[in-house]
Amino acid sequence: MFSSDILDLAIGMILMFLSVSLICSALNEFIESLVRNRARDLERGITELLGGPGAKGLVAQIYNHPIVSGLFPGTYNPASARNLPSYIPSAAFAAALMDVLQPAASASLSGASATAPGKGGGTFALAGGIGSTVQFRQSVSALPESPIRTALLTLIDAAGDDAVTARRNIEAWYDSAMDRVSGWYRRRTQFILVGIGFFTALALNADSIGVARALSTNRAARDLVVARASRMANEAPSSQPGSQPASGGARADLLSSLDSLQKTAGLPIGWRYPPTNDTVHADPNVAREYSMDPQHFPQSLSETVSKLVGFVFTALAVSLGAPFWFDLLNKFMVVRSTIKPQEKSEDAANKD
């Protein structure tokens, strides 16, 4: 079993990775608010779902449909994603698509008719029957031969002439496509976090190798870090990674993460400027003390390489995400709470 010193060292490293991950996540959200990658991915996913570049007109009709356009300000502009939504509910997409393919007219109902649940869990009764898909299927059959026509006919026929089931089939079809879109975003975010993590580690001097070396030889620093880790692990879940974003937005999240890092006493991160020549001349021991400080600037090629490798390790750890490190921190704190009482009882027995 791990000794308490090794466990405390591991907790210190996890706390550093968690703190830097929170900062990087906030930076990533700030970048996302500028470049709108989620909104672009959503538009691309809907375009591919509806048949690719040839379906641009249908995509525009869906985005401009009142059910969907009410989710974002302004009008749909395929050249810009600045105002587009990053999420469209499946029910809104299905209703808009069905209405676009069969718009309501004086002599005919919308394709989305009879698809909303009525009182008692049934469907709204219509003159042409209760929830029939006959008319909507005819409208879809009139479309030119295309993947979207084949897919919709399959989903409608699988519903067995039940409009509610047909709508639910379209929603499930949309949700499966959105799972793929989410995969695009997650993979790209991991690469972005590696880049952000490296430059954040460089700016903060969050060198995994240097921090591990410093904590392994400084018990007082480990105790301070473990105390901070214990407080973070016991904080309210609503304030932890993976909860709903703060009302202040990405900037407020970033400031909060930086403030949390500043409160983490004991972590040897941050840069310490070298002493001036006058200081070194007045006290030669100052230069030696600076060279032993884990926060000093590298003074040789080997130190520079070690720093860069440590920054890369930190960046790779950050790419796992703050929720991962928060969960791991809680698990290690539970293990530590079971080891410490045993050590205390053994110490008491030895004294007796």
N, C-alpha and C positions, 0 to 999 in steps of 0.2 A: 504494500500500500504506500501511496505517496506520503512523504513527511509533510508536516505543516508548512515548512519553509518553501518547499517546492510548490505546494498548493497555493501559498500566498503569492509566489512569483507568477504562477499561471493566472491567478485572479488579477494581478496587476497588469499583465499583458492583455487580458481580455478587456479590462476596463479601458486601457488605452485604445484598443481597436474599436470598442463601442463609442468612445468619445469622439474619435476621428471619424467614424462612420456617420455619426449624427451630423457632424459638420458637413461632410461630403454629401449626405442625403439632402440637407437643406440647400447646398449649392446646386445640386442637380435639379431640385425643384425650382430654384430661381432661374436656371438656364431653361428648364422646360416652359416656364411662364413666358419666356421670350421667344423661343423657337417653335413652341406648340407641337412637339413631336407626337403626343397622344392624338391630337386632332388630325394630324396628317395621316397617322397610321389608321385611324378610324375611317377616314375618307377612302384611303387606299383599299382597306379591307372590304368596304361596301362596294367599291367599284369592281373588285375582283369577284365578289360574291354574285354580282348582277351581270357578269359576263365580260369584264375587262374594259379596255379603253373604249370599245364600241358602245358601252352602256353609259357614257358620260351624260347623255341627255336624261336618261332615267334617274341617274344619281342626282342630277340637278333638280329634277321634279320632286324627288323625295326630300331633299334638303329644304326646298322651298315650300313644301307642304306645310300648312299651318300647324299640324300636330308636331312636326319636327322643328320648323323655323322658330317656334316659340321657345326653343331651348337655347337660342343664341341671339345676340343682337345683330341688327343689320340683315343683309341678304347674303345668299350663298355666292361666293366668288372662288371658282376653282383655282385661280392663280394665287390665292392667299388663304392661309389657315388661321390667321390671327383672331378672327371672331368666331371660328367654328367650334362646336362642342367637342369635348374629349370623350363624351359618353352619350349614347342614345339608347334608351330602354328598348328591349325587344318588342314590347307591346306597341310602343309608338312606331317603331319601324314597320312591324307587320301591318298595322292599321293604315299607315301612310302608303305602303306598297300596294295593298289591296285596293285602296281608293284611287291611286294613280292609274292602276291597270284597268279599273272599271269605275270611272267617276260617276257620281250621282247626277241624274238628269231628271227632267220632269216625267219622263216615261219609264225610267229605270232606277233601281236602287244602286247605292254604292257597293263596290266589291267587299267592303268591310261591314256591310249590314249583317245583323243577326250574329255578330261575333263577340259582342260584349255580354257578360253574364247579367241576367236579369234577376228580379227578386226571387228568392228561394233557390238560387243556384241554377235556374234554367236559362233559357235564351229568350230574347225578345221575339214575340210572334209577329210574323209579317204576312202580307196578303198572299204571297207566293208559297207559303209554307213556313215551317219553323226551322230557321237556320239552314236552308238548302244552299248547296254550292253549285247548283246547275248553271245559273246565269254567270257566275264568276268563272266557272270552268270554260264556258263558251268564249268569254272575253280573253282568257289566257290562250285558248286554242287558236284564236285569231292572230296571235303574235307571229312574227316571222320565225322560222326555224332557228333556234338558238339554245345555248345551255340553260338560260334562265327559264325559257318556255318548258324545256324538258324537266327541269328541277321542280317547277311549280306544279306542273301536271302530276308529277309523281306524288308530291306532298298533298295535293287536293284529293287525288284518287285514294291515297292511303287513309284519308279522313273518313271515307265511307259516307259521303254526302252529308257531313256534319260541319257546319261553318265554324263552330267554336274549335273543333278539333283541327280543322284546316289552318285556322289562325295560330293555334298552338304549335302545329308542325312547322309553320313558317318561323315562329319565334325560336323554336329549337334549332332550326337550320341557321338562323342568324346568330344564335348564341354559340354554336359550334365554330362559326367563322370568327367570332369575336375572341374565342379562346386562342385561335391562331394569331390574331392581331396582338393579343396580350403577350404572346410568346415573342413576337417581333420586338415589342417595347422592352421586355425584360432582358432579352439578349443584348440589345443595344445599350441599355442602361448599365449592364455589367461592364461593358467595355468603357463606357463613359466614366463610371465610378473608378475604374482602374487608373485612368488618366487623371481625374480629379484627385484621387487618393494619393497618387505619387506627388503631385505638386503641393497638395495640402501637407503631406508628410515632410516635404522639403521646407515649406514655409514654417512649419511648427517644430522642425527637427524631431519628428516622431519616428526615430530610427529604431526599428524592432530589435536589432542586435545590440545597439548601445543601451537601450532602455532595459533589456533583459540582463545585460551585464551589470548595469548600475544597481538594479533592484536585487540581484542575487547577492550583492556584497553589502547591502545597506538595510538592516532590519528595521530601523526607524522609518525609513521611507516606505517599506513594505507595509508596516502597521498603518501608516497614514492612508495609503492607497486602499488597503482592505477595509478600513473604516468608511472611506468614501464609497467603495463598492457596496458595502452593506446598506448604506443610506439609499443608494440608487436602486438597489434590488427591492427595497421596502417602500419605494414611492408608489403613489396611486397608479394603477394601470392606465388611466386616461392620459397620463403624462409621458407614457413610455412609447418606444418605437412601435409602429404598426397601428397606433390608434388614429383617430380622426385628426386631420391637420389642424393646427392652431388657427384661430380666427384671424391672427395678424398676417398670415400668408408666409411665403418663403423667407422673406427678409426677417420677420419676427422669429421664425424657427432657427435661422442661422444665428441671430443674436443670442437666442436662448441656449443654443448648443455651445457657442463660444463662452458664454457665462458659466455653463456647467463645467467646461474644461478648466476654466480659471479656478474653480472651487476645488479641483482635484489636486490637493496638496500631496507631495511625495513623488509624483510622476516627473522624472527628469527629462522633460521636453521643453523646447524653446531654445533659442540661441543666446549665448553669452558672448558679448564682444571681447576681443583680446585686450589685455591691459596695455596701457600706453608705455612708450619707452621710458618716460620719466618714472613711472611707477615701478617698472622692472629694475631700473638703476637704483631706486631707493630701497627696494626689497627684492633680492634675487629669487626668493622663495615663491614670489607671486607667479612667475612664469611656470614653475613646476606645478603649483597648485592648479593653474589654469589648464595645463596639459592633462591633468587627472580629472578635470571636471567633465562629466558626461555631456554637458551642453556646449563644449568648446567647438570652434570651427576646426575642421580637419587640417592637420599640419604636415601631412605626408601623403604620398600616393596611396599607400596601403590603407590609411584612415579614410581617404576619399572613397576608395572602392568599397570599403566596409560600410560607409554611410549610404552609398548608392544602393547596395544590396539590401540594407536595412529598410530603405525607403520603398524598394520594390516589394519586399515582404509585407510592409504595411499596406501598400496599395492593393495587393492581392487579397489581404485580409478584409480590407474595406469593401471590396467587390462582393463579399458574401452578404453584406447588408446589416444595418443596425439591429433588426429583429433577431437575426441569428445570434449575434453576440450578446444581446440582452437575455435571451433564453439560456445560452451557455453560462452566462454569469450567474443566473439564478441556480442552475444545477450545481455549479462549483461551490456556491455559498451554502447550499444544502449539504454537500459533502463535507465542507469545512466545519459546519456546525456539528457534525457527527464525530469528526476526528478530534476537535479541540477538547470536548469533555473527557474523552478517553485519555488524552495526554495529561490533563489536569489530575485525573484520578491516579494515574501511574506515578506522577510526581509526588502526590500526597503519600502514596504507599512507600515510595523510596525514602521519604523523610522519616516515616515511622520505623 
